[in-house]
Amino acid sequence: MSRTVSSWILSSARNSIVLQGKGRLYSICIPNRNKIKWKLVFSKTRPCPAGSCSLDSTFSLKKAFRHTSTEEEHFSFQLSPSQINDILRAGELSHKILDLNGKNANSVLRFESNQLASNAPIEDRRSAATCLQTKGMMFGVFDGHAGSACAQAVSERLLHYIAVSLMSRQTLEEIELAVEGMKPVLPILQWHKHPNDVEYREITSRYFENLRVYWQHLLDLDTEPGFSLEEAMICAFKRLDSDISLEVQAPQENELMRNIALQVAFSGATACVAHIDGVHLHVANTGDCRAVLGVLEEDGTWSTLPLTRDHNAFDEFEIRRLKREHPRSEEKTLFVNDRLLGILMPSRAFGDVQLKWSKELQHSVLENSCDVEALNIYQYVPPNYHTPPYLTAEPEVTYHKLRGKDKFLVIASDGLWEMLSNEKVVKLVAGHLTELNVQKPQLAFEKPVNLGYMHSLLLQRKNRGIASLDRNIATHLIRHAIGSNEYGEVDQEKLAAMLTLPEDLARMYRDDITVTVVYFNSETIENYYRNN
């Protein structure tokens, strides 16, 4: 990106026209080779008035680097390489599975994750945990809209609901007896978190109470719960979304808990969760996050295996599903401007009760609430709102039996996929994996050693990219997503410009990006097939 283009970005933002109406419009700049096109689309979320998102907090771009407004007099896109790295690496998270007695029986070798905010604060969330009462590991990416409240709640709760759905009756009974006797409860999950990952600590007890009601319901069933993994994931998604809806309708004496429940229910989140147990991989997806498998073929080439479909107006299956669920008279109004009822891009999501409840219920709940405008909650019934619910949190679950050639899984919010194709992401991860597997060359010295010869060897090492390679693959992907030029190379000036875009402009160019990459242990997977 040249200085001319950087200046053009700033001037175009300062001179842009904001169209007023029921929703805010964004101007999204879409690079296309040497041309740049402007496309006006409805924003994915409603506007968030200043100071109204008080419950949202996580690491965001440091103010020392990021501008708050395009109206600042001393506006600069300049960042040093070290500043760029500090910003990109702030949210890095990695975890390697312990190798016990020299033998790692887990099909997951390690995972690496990172986030980069566009919204201030970031609306994406992520989760990773090991199941302690059942087998397997779970990884989730959650893309929030209209604030981060719903994504935050779902990231804290959904994996627990899935784990409980998979437990045996005996384990559920043991946990229930411990709670009744006020004794320590068996831990359900071992979380793998970034130090800056936030929690709603004030409402944790309420979340636990409702989780308990869920496992009591499972115990009330006449037979052993015995869910298949697919059934467990579907049931967990739907039950959590139902609880989110019911919690905001229940009387609340605590004002803070009431406000959190309101923000969670009236904001929304898409979710993509992977459950990995040995060679068994299940991916549950609601919305437009995405999971893609990287496959190393026998001839040494890499292929891409998508494990999810984007649930939106561009998916024919979703269009047909919604048409089946609503009267024929609504066929032309279900999707307007490629959005559900002209409002929401994803056609499946948690929360978003404005697209699930009746008009009367919405009015009743908001009428009995405190100052909802201060919480960024507005009562808005879209045109042609006749037969709710229009939105569901029910996931689509994909099963895949891992093979030795399946090397990694990429789960990411749509902020990554808007910038990079599935094939490009797999190519970048594969290339990064190859680079890391190449050991640093030994410095073979000729005798006598001279400075010129040493300098030549050091330059060779530098040119191989070893010194500057991101150790975290998620960071590597984010760097390419926002900094690549038309040739697929990272342009440092473009990268700096994209990272310093002010809060009132950043969302025009990029969304929040969250990436988790799970590497598989090929030896463990191949041993499974040899032993079976």
Disulfide bonds with the S-S distance in Angstrom:
Cys48-Cys53 2.15
